[in-house]
Amino acid sequence: MPSLGDPPFVERREVLRLIAAGAAASLAGCSKPDQPIVPAVEDKDGDRAGRTRRYATTLTLAGYGRGATALVVDGRPIKLEGSARHPASVGATDLFVETAILDLYDPQRLRAPVGPDGIGGWSMLERALVSRLAGSNGEGTVLLTGRVTSPTLLARIAEARQRMPGLRHVRAEAIDDDAEREGTRLAFGRPLTMRPRLAEADVLVLLDADPLGPGPDQIAFARAWADRRGARGKPQRTYVVEPSLTQSGVCADRRAALHPALIGNALLAIAGSLGAGTSGPVELPPEAARVVAAMIRDVRGAQGRAIVMAGRGQPPQVHALAAWINHRLAAPVDWIEPVDPDPSGHVESLADLSRDMAAGRVSTLLVLDANPLLYAPPALGFGDALKRVPLSVSFAAFADETAMATRWRAPLVHALESWGDARGPDGTVGLIQPMVKPLFGGRSGLAAIAMIDAAGPRLDDHDRVRRQWQATDDTHWRDLLVAGVVEGMAAKPVEAGDAKLVMPRPSSAPPPMVVTLPPSATLWDGRGATNAWAQECPDPITRQVWGAALRISPADARRLGVADQDVVAFAGLTAPVKIVEGQADGVATLPLGHGRTAGGPIATAPGTLGPGTDGYRLRGAHGGWVSRPVTLVPTGDRVHTPRNQRDFELDGEAASLYPVLQPGEAVRKAPPQASLLGEGPPPLADAPQWAMVIDTSACIGCNACVIACQAENNVPAIGPEQIGKGRDMHWLRVDRYEHDAGGGYQPVPCMQCEKAPCEPVCPVEAPVHSADGLNLQVYNRCIGTRTCQANCPYKVRRFNFLDYAGADLWGDLDPAPVSAQRNPDVTVRARGVMEKCTYCVQRIEAAKHEADATGAPLGTPVTACQSACPTQAIRFGNLADAGSDVVEQRRDPRHYALLEELGTRPRTTYLAKVRNAGDEA
């Protein structure tokens, strides 16, 4: 409390509210960066008001850069798309790129440095650092970061360490690659990174690996996999053996569930067939043994065209054996030097730092864009050791667990507010250029280093990046910014040499119950927990939102006597269960990143599952992604876990709603039934007729299309309470199917029916048909009868029960900054109206206006979902153009319409999934 002589005391909450109000006011006219930024595509109208301009930049995930294109209107970035020039994004996005735009405007972001005495300023923090570091030569000072691949930031850290020899840089990423690195060291004598050329693989064997799942490589791997699947000629076959169902497992041709302790046995069987000299047959359950036998037959017949991949949950010996098998097969893989230059293990580095802090050998700790208090294994005692550090500072975007525990926390800028660079997973360098000035007063990582290296040259971030790439010529610098990448910087493949044969010990005893810990498909390592779009995006496997349950197999559920949403206790945690077909017996799965205790109102929202579901607490002292043996004990409690597919399930048999074919097979179409629906207005002779075709064989369920639609069309997040009532506002959903012939994913937007059941039942004619075949919704006519929704057999209409656009999901924080993200070309809907997919009609109209203005022929606009899709599963075009892509797609024998027998004549149609299962005997 202040003394009598102090100035009047102002409560912290009031100060924060004033800061938030000032930030919100500034967002009304976002300021451009101080240095010039260069659009990726020039236009003759320049900065005309309302004009959308595109700028190339780079966003990071787990430290790796992926190219992006920012769409900016009047100084406001409103949407992110992929950069076609960057090999990690190939013109597409994933969920994490799409949600990054909401992070920029998130009212939960830190706004000012906060110290032991409350809210301070940057000058106060700098004085605290200078007084602590004065004369120390950096002794006792540690900089803790996640994975850093930025050449400019690494050079700046090296520069600071040269002047301060005692300064240590410790790198520890949440989702580490320690096992993969150690495995290649065992096989080749040095750590290397495998870069599989999936587009060249006739046979792909995934052993507890999920290349189609979340991660820095998802976009590039998914595109290569889909390109090979869609290529004419010899069909590709994907095998998956895994403990828990993944996106790769859903998309597999053949799959078996297997305990993680037995994955090494499957690999030993393959190695034995290639002459590894195993001691005898290895034990595998019957179903897994059949799949492994088929794998062996196929990989031996595909020399030079087969790839074997092991997942991060497997020990180093398994990765080493996989490297030997790929070498033996002459697999289409490249080996490169690790893009992350730090050779130390992530968990080992955290353990060493924890010991040093506990022993009093660390006097100053700077945590830069990392949250070790969330992901450090509990046995390391990181939190207790942190309390012994005299001065600790966390530079973070949000008040996360580590920021709340350090003595100072300071706001970090968003990538769209800063200059910088980052290497992609293959080493490609992407440049980062700001779209706006920092909205909340944050500073960059480069500026944070400058605070401890006060003697260094005073260069701003722009000049440092430009100097790093020796862009002394303005034209050269402009070309680099337009491209967004630095050409020729990708890592070159190295000659790995012969792989040493490393044989993991086979497992024979029945393995105990364990918990596997994969990253969340929506929250990644937990950083997405602050993002309302990510929290409300359904998990690709369980379709759960706002939390994650413990996945168990049906057999384990029967043994325990539990059902969905029953709570079990295990290893000091509690979680509701979700019974998942395809889960291995004796294995539970708990996705990481949930159960946050800090980060803001979204991360800890009422209705989300609490700290009892924090999977990081199951990690051992040496890391790893499989827990020690556990015992699941039913508690007798139940917790509601909302799932959106359950509330929008279509009527009909799964086999007809989602047909699965063998290669060369055609869809059997049901004859349409008699319909009382009218024909609708005839199309105009010269009007385009828009349609969409979705290839379910290529869809990997990544949900990039769902979030792209949300960002493009101002679709609000509505929170766990409303979702729990069976409501949802997404205009596009991705259903997951499972039936005897196989399963997969099916994106479901509005079908844009030519004979639309929603249109004749509305008393005010709010749903109308346009001349170019769109089923539109006139918002200011809608009176909320919801008869159109009741008559829609596809369940794609959404009703504003509340003022969701103005809903306050951020507690007592002012949500005004979020409105700056909204697309000005799309109406923000008021309460009490029906809304739905419109094929991004605003983009269609923009294309028409462009054609009118230039006199050029009307081009084909790209919808938001189509632009995002990493596998190009979504095609959009004009049916009136005989040469269009969608016309060609509709000629495919796999073409079908959803619920075709109803006679609604949908404009959105599908290509059936092809499952190349081969001989399953």
Secondary structure, DSSP 8 states (H G I E B T S, - for coil): ---TTS-----HHHHHHHHHHHHHHHHTT----SS---BSS--TTTT-TT-EEEEEEEEEETTEEEEEEEEEETTEEEEEEE-TT-TTTTT---HHHHHHHHHHH-TTS--S-EETTEE--HHHHHHHHHHHHTTSTTTTEEEEES----HHHHHHHHHHHHH-TT-EEEE--SS--HHHHHHHHHHHSS--EEEE-GGG-SEEEEES--TTSSSTTHHHHHHHHHHHHHSSSS--EEEEEESS--HHHHT-SEEEE--GGGHHHHHHHHHHHTT---SS-----HHHHHHHHHHHHHHHT-TTSEEEEE-TTS-HHHHHHHHHHHHHHT-SEEEE--SS---S-HHHHHHHHHHHHHTT--SEEEEES--HHHHS-GGG-HHHHHTT-SEEEEEESS--HHHHHSSEEEEB--GGGS-EEEE-TTS-EEEE--SSS-SS--B-HHHHHHHH-TTS----HHHHHHHHTT--SHHHHHHHHHH-EETT-S------------------S----EEE---BTTTBTTGGGG-HHHHHS--TTT-B-SS--EEE-HHHHHHHT--TTEEEEETTEEEEEEE-TT--TTEEE--TT-S-SSS-TTTT-TTS--GGG-GGGG-BTTB-SB-S----EEEEEE----BHHHHT--SS-HHHHS-EE-TT----------------S---TTS--EEEEEETTT-----HHHHHHHHHTT----HHHHHHTT----S-EEEEEEETTEEEEEEE-----TT-TTTTT-TT--EEE-TTS-EEE-TTT--S--HHHHH-TT---EE-SS-GGG---STTS--GGGGGGS-TTS----TT-EE---SSHHHHHHHHHHHHHH---------HHHHH-TT--EEEEETTSTTSHHHHHHTSTTEE-TTGGG----SEEEE-EE-------
